[in-house]
Amino acid sequence: MLRKILYPKIEMLLNKIASFLHAKGITANQLTFAGLGLNVVVGLVYMAGLLPLGGILLLVAGLGDMLDGPVARVSGKASPSGAFLDSVVDRYSDFLVFGGLAAYFAVTGQIGSFLLVMGTIAGAFVTSYTKARAENFISACSVGVFERPERLILLSIGTCFTGLLGLVLWILCIGTHLTVIQRVLFTRKQLKNTAPDA
């Protein structure tokens, strides 16, 4: 949802940055893997308990995630295989980030927060799975209030401003599973509407 609202407003800026990066010889795949590497750092920083620093680094990593697609298009190398690779790397990045935070809560004995993060990890992965599975049967399933950009921005806010973290964790956990439900209901409705008459 956030991507649909925000992206058109900053598309021109992203394309300018993408053109600059392409001119410097930077490829979309390099940005994808650089983002993965930075998310490894984010996970380790979270694990070490340096939550505000992790939140800032997470925003930087998110910027790289927004640029790999435009760089691929500017270079004329956008392809389904590149989009597929980006999606796979995103799942690893999500696990590294949320897993690092979960490890911090586990080590410090904050079991409630640990369980909320684990619930969010489950919801985030099933959100991705429902989209991939649904699109075997319908053309698109991008509905839902908590796609990846929303999750990462909220987590960044919660870890930069730790007084909000408890609330953010609840919102993330509930929101990811709400998104799963929205996608299941949307897909069922689409399939019902496209079912041939008996």
C-alpha positions as CSV (number, residue, x, y, z in Angstrom):
1,M,0.0,0.0,0.0
2,L,2.7,2.5,1.0
3,R,4.7,1.7,-2.2
4,K,1.7,2.6,-4.3
5,I,1.2,5.9,-2.5
6,L,4.8,7.0,-2.0
7,Y,6.5,5.6,-5.1
8,P,4.8,7.9,-7.7
9,K,5.7,11.0,-5.6
10,I,9.4,10.2,-5.6
11,E,9.7,8.2,-8.9
12,M,11.5,11.0,-10.7
13,L,14.1,11.4,-8.0
14,L,14.7,7.6,-7.8
15,N,15.1,7.6,-11.6
16,K,17.7,10.4,-11.4
17,I,19.6,8.5,-8.7
18,A,19.3,5.3,-10.7
19,S,20.7,7.0,-13.8
20,F,23.7,8.3,-11.8
21,L,24.4,4.8,-10.3
22,H,24.1,3.2,-13.7
23,A,26.6,5.7,-15.2
24,K,29.0,4.7,-12.4
25,G,28.7,1.1,-13.4
26,I,26.6,-0.1,-10.5
27,T,24.1,-2.8,-11.4
28,A,20.8,-3.7,-9.9
29,N,22.1,-7.1,-8.6
30,Q,25.0,-5.3,-6.9
31,L,22.4,-3.1,-5.1
32,T,20.3,-6.1,-4.2
33,F,23.3,-7.9,-2.6
34,A,24.6,-4.8,-1.0
35,G,21.2,-4.4,0.7
36,L,21.4,-8.0,1.9
37,G,24.9,-7.3,3.3
38,L,23.7,-4.2,5.1
39,N,20.7,-6.1,6.6
40,V,23.2,-8.6,7.9
41,V,24.8,-5.7,9.8
42,V,21.3,-4.5,10.9
43,G,20.6,-7.9,12.4
44,L,23.9,-8.0,14.2
45,V,23.4,-4.4,15.5
46,Y,19.9,-5.3,16.8
47,M,21.3,-8.5,18.4
48,A,23.9,-6.3,20.2
49,G,21.1,-4.2,21.6
50,L,22.0,-1.0,19.6
51,L,18.4,-0.5,18.5
52,P,18.5,3.2,17.4
53,L,21.6,2.6,15.3
54,G,19.9,-0.5,13.8
55,G,16.8,1.6,13.0
56,I,18.9,4.1,11.1
57,L,20.8,1.5,9.1
58,L,17.5,-0.2,8.3
59,L,16.3,3.0,6.6
60,V,19.5,3.1,4.6
61,A,19.1,-0.5,3.5
62,G,15.5,0.3,2.5
63,L,16.7,3.0,0.2
64,G,18.9,0.5,-1.6
65,D,15.9,-1.8,-1.9
66,M,13.9,1.0,-3.6
67,L,16.7,1.6,-6.1
68,D,17.5,-1.8,-7.6
69,G,14.4,-1.9,-9.7
70,P,14.9,1.6,-11.2
71,V,18.6,0.8,-11.9
72,A,17.5,-2.4,-13.7
73,R,15.0,-0.4,-15.8
74,V,17.5,2.4,-16.6
75,S,20.1,-0.1,-17.7
76,G,17.6,-1.9,-19.9
77,K,18.2,-5.1,-17.9
78,A,15.0,-5.4,-16.0
79,S,13.8,-9.0,-16.2
80,P,11.6,-11.6,-14.4
81,S,14.7,-13.4,-13.2
82,G,16.0,-10.2,-11.6
83,A,12.7,-9.5,-9.9
84,F,12.6,-13.1,-8.7
85,L,16.2,-12.8,-7.2
86,D,15.2,-9.6,-5.5
87,S,12.2,-11.2,-3.9
88,V,14.2,-14.2,-2.6
89,V,16.9,-11.9,-1.2
90,D,14.2,-9.8,0.5
91,R,13.0,-12.8,2.4
92,Y,16.5,-13.5,3.7
93,S,16.9,-9.8,4.6
94,D,13.6,-9.9,6.6
95,F,14.7,-12.9,8.5
96,L,18.1,-11.4,9.3
97,V,16.6,-8.1,10.6
98,F,13.8,-9.6,12.6
99,G,15.9,-12.5,13.7
100,G,18.5,-10.2,15.1
101,L,15.9,-8.4,17.1
102,A,14.4,-11.6,18.3
103,A,17.8,-12.8,19.4
104,Y,18.3,-9.6,21.4
105,F,15.0,-10.1,23.2
106,A,15.7,-13.7,23.9
107,V,19.1,-13.0,25.4
108,T,17.8,-10.2,27.6
109,G,14.8,-12.3,28.8
110,Q,12.1,-10.2,27.2
111,I,10.0,-13.2,26.3
112,G,6.8,-11.2,25.4
113,S,8.7,-9.1,22.9
114,F,10.5,-12.2,21.6
115,L,7.2,-13.9,20.9
116,L,5.8,-10.8,19.1
117,V,8.8,-10.7,16.8
118,M,8.5,-14.4,16.1
119,G,4.8,-13.8,15.3
120,T,5.8,-11.0,13.0
121,I,8.3,-13.2,11.2
122,A,5.6,-15.9,10.7
123,G,3.1,-13.3,9.4
124,A,5.7,-11.6,7.1
125,F,6.6,-14.9,5.5
126,V,3.0,-16.1,5.1
127,T,2.1,-12.7,3.6
128,S,4.8,-13.2,1.0
129,Y,3.7,-16.8,0.4
130,T,0.0,-16.0,0.0
131,K,0.9,-13.4,-2.7
132,A,3.1,-15.9,-4.6
133,R,0.6,-18.7,-4.3
134,A,-2.4,-16.6,-5.2
135,E,-0.7,-15.3,-8.3
136,N,-0.7,-18.9,-9.6
137,F,-4.4,-18.5,-9.9
138,I,-5.1,-14.7,-10.3
139,S,-3.2,-12.0,-12.0
140,A,-2.2,-10.0,-9.0
141,C,-2.6,-10.1,-5.2
142,S,-0.9,-7.0,-3.7
143,V,-3.7,-6.1,-1.4
144,G,-3.1,-5.6,2.4
145,V,-2.2,-3.0,4.9
146,F,1.3,-4.4,5.8
147,E,3.5,-5.1,2.9
148,R,7.3,-5.1,3.3
149,P,7.9,-1.3,3.2
150,E,5.3,-0.7,5.9
151,R,6.9,-3.4,8.1
152,L,10.4,-2.0,7.8
153,I,9.5,1.6,8.2
154,L,7.5,0.8,11.4
155,L,10.3,-1.3,12.7
156,S,12.8,1.5,12.1
157,I,10.6,4.0,13.9
158,G,10.1,1.6,16.8
159,T,13.8,0.9,17.2
160,C,14.9,4.6,16.7
161,F,12.3,5.7,19.3
162,T,12.4,2.8,21.7
163,G,9.6,4.2,23.9
164,L,7.3,3.2,21.0
165,L,8.8,-0.2,20.4
166,G,6.3,-2.2,22.4
167,L,3.4,-0.6,20.6
168,V,5.1,-1.1,17.2
169,L,5.7,-4.8,17.9
170,W,2.0,-5.3,18.6
171,I,1.1,-3.4,15.4
172,L,3.5,-5.4,13.3
173,C,2.4,-8.8,14.7
174,I,-1.3,-8.1,14.2
175,G,-0.8,-6.2,11.0
176,T,1.1,-8.9,9.2
177,H,-1.5,-11.5,10.0
178,L,-4.3,-9.1,9.1
179,T,-2.6,-8.7,5.7
180,V,-2.6,-12.5,5.2
181,I,-6.3,-12.6,6.0
182,Q,-7.0,-9.8,3.5
183,R,-5.1,-11.6,0.8
184,V,-6.9,-14.9,1.4
185,L,-10.3,-13.2,1.3
186,F,-9.3,-11.2,-1.8
187,T,-8.1,-14.3,-3.6
188,R,-11.2,-16.3,-2.7
189,K,-13.4,-13.5,-4.0
190,Q,-11.4,-13.2,-7.3
191,L,-11.6,-17.0,-7.8
192,K,-15.3,-17.0,-7.1
193,N,-15.9,-14.2,-9.6
194,T,-13.9,-15.9,-12.3
195,A,-15.3,-19.4,-11.7
196,P,-17.1,-20.7,-14.8
197,D,-20.9,-21.1,-14.5
198,A,-22.0,-24.6,-13.7
